[in-house]
Amino acid sequence: MTARPATLTLLDQGAKRQRERYAVMDLSYGGMRFRSRDPFGDAEEHRFLIEIEAPVRDSAVVRAQIRWGRALGPRSHDCGAVFLESTKGWLGPEEQGSE
């Protein structure tokens, strides 16, 4: 996927951070990097709503597993996650049969 402005909302039921919003830094067909005020633990699984903004508006709910986290400051963390399930088929060219 190309870089597009996007936002991320945590949808987990009962989570203390439920409905918290995050900035998406990188978004690909298989995962994402996002910025959080608090750290996420490695291997945690969460449900997120991804909303892609202009020039095309689109959204999907994904189940993702946190693979890594890095502190950028006292209240700023980068997190990387891989998608396990998605309500949208965000397929790359190799998955769509294109060369």
Secondary structure, DSSP 8 states (H G I E B T S, - for coil): -----EEEEE--TT-TTTT-EEEEEEE-SSEEEEEESS---TT-EEEEEEEE-TTS-EEEEEEEEEEEEEEEETTEEEEEEEEEEESS----GGGTT--
